[in-house]
Amino acid sequence: MKTGFVYHPDYLKHQYTYRHVECPQRLRAIVNRLKSTGLSEALHPIDPTPVEKRWLSRVHDPDYIDEVKNTALHKAFFFDSDTYANHFSYEVAKLAAGGVLNAVDAVMAGEVDNAFCAVRPPGHHAERHQAMGFCLFGNVAVAARYLQHQYHLERILIIDWDVHHGNGTQHIFEDDPSVFFVSIHEYPLYPGTGAASEVGIGAGKGFTLNIPVPAFSGDEVYRRAFSEKIVPVTETFQPEFILISAGFDAHQADPLAHINLTTPFFGEMTRIVKQLAADLCQNRLISVLEGGYDVHALADCVQVHLETLMD
């Protein structure tokens, strides 16, 4: 398989003066690992370009986009106690979302079979009108709408295996039956959403699947969730493209949660979703970095994830 890789050194410019877990070192650890293992030479580089506002505005309110743009006037700006911006963050966030769209273009053109987007800031907590949870723009959500409007695809599946519930992605699509959102996450945990009873609203009822799991769950709990829930709903939905919100903070070493997944299991999840993409949607699969805050575990998991995508 030919696997694309989205990265740009400008992603490192989004940072806060003081130590913050969502930091540039996360991407440095990934890039250094890919270089040291030789994986970087086997990947197909995809150069990111900034997203156009017209694509952002399909999932975010224009006034909110302008609010993020205005953070460029500040050396440091906090949307809340967790979510920051600096002079560069607006442009970096546009480059992150744009990089995912560039990966979409590469997959749709047949230049690559699948792709991994090593972007930051992450995106799945960003609401239509609000930054939160380290996230400014909904990178995966923007990609889903782009696939529908640029390539006229009708059914997009988003699988979010970040340890935190992807509240922003869910709320953007909760009334839309054309985007099926699946999230497996620790519960209760930040941001407090993601109960099993949240199944979508209106026309979108039944097109949201939340799989909340208790603290200290491990590989076997997730394995059953995939075999008994995620695989069957995916086969029923028949997606034309699969997007993964690929957080790696469900790893047993991560400091922000209490799930005990092992490094090899991230390869197992990748293999399952990759097979679904092969069976249902011509291998069309893109994964986008979300969380993962132990940098050593993050590098380990991304390595396994990429090796599986390339296999």
Secondary structure, DSSP 8 states (H G I E B T S, - for coil): --EEEE--GGGGG---SS--SS-THHHHHHHHHHHHHTHHHHSEEE------HHHHTTTS-HHHHHHHHGGGG-SSEESSSS-EE-TTHHHHHHHHHHHHHHHHHHHHTTS-SEEEE--SS--TT-BTTB-BTTBSS-HHHHHHHHHHHHS----EEEEE-SSS--HHHHHHHTT-TTEEEEEEEESS-TTS---TT----GGGTTSEEEEEE-TT-BHHHHHHHIIIIIHHHHHHH--SEEEEEE--TTBTT-TT---BB-HHHHHHHHHHHHHHHHHHSTT-EEEEE----SHHHHHHHHHHHHHHHH-
